[in-house]
Each structure stands twice: as structure tokens, then as C-alpha cells.
């Protein structure tokens, strides 16, 4: 079965996964350095990335079911 996900969607998904990796590294760095403001900002960034990636993942799962 051919992959129904467009090339643009794949790039978007990979981009958001890279943002997630960055967010996790930012959180790790903030914890290591004990910087609470940096930690809060990093967690907000991580949550925002998850919010943006969720619709892409839901669409991909839905397309695989069809």
C-alpha cells in the first residue's frame, strides 16, 4: 500500500520531532544549571511542540486506517 502522507507532511512531522528533541535538551540543560526561568520556558516550549505535533500524528493515524 503506497504511503498516503504527502512529502510536505513528512517534512513537517520530522521538523516537529527535531523541535521536540531540542525542547527536551533545553529542559535537561535548565535542570542541570538550576535555572528556574529557563526551565519554565523550556517546558512551555516542549508543551507547545506537543500541541503542534498532535494534529499531524492524529491525521497520520487516521490516514493509515483508511
N, C-alpha and C positions, 0 to 999 in steps of 0.2 A: 504494500500500500504506500503510495507516494506521500511524502510529508506535506501536509496542507499549510504549514506555517510559512508565511512569507519571509523572504530574506530580511526585509526591514524589521519584522517582528523578532527574528532571531538576533539581529544586532541589538535591538532594544533590550531584549532579555539578557544577553551577555553583558551589555553595558550596566544594567542594574545589578547583576551579580558582582561585577567589579566594584561598583559603589558599595555594595554590602560588605565586601572584603575590606574596603577602605574604612568603613564605619566601625567594623569590628577591631581593626588595628588602632583606630583613633580611641576607642573605648579602652583597649588594652593599655595604650600609652598613657591615657589620662589616669587610669588606676595606678599604674607603675609610678607616675610622677606625683600622685596625690593632689591633682588639680581638680577641684570640685566643679568649677565653671566649665572647664574643658570636658569633664565627664558628662555634665548635663547636656552640653552642646552636642557631644558625640552620640549620646543616647537619643536625643531628638533627631539627629541626622539618620541614625540607624532605623528608627521607627518610620521616618519619612520614606526611606528607601523601601522598607517593607510595604508601606501603603501603596507606593507606586508600582511595585513588582506584583502585588496580589492580582490585579486585573489581568495582567499578562499571563500569569500562571493559570488562573481560572479559565481564560479563553483557550489556552493551550490544552488543558484537560478536557474542556468541552469539545474542542475540535477533534481530539483523539477518540472521543466516544462516538462521534458522528460517522 
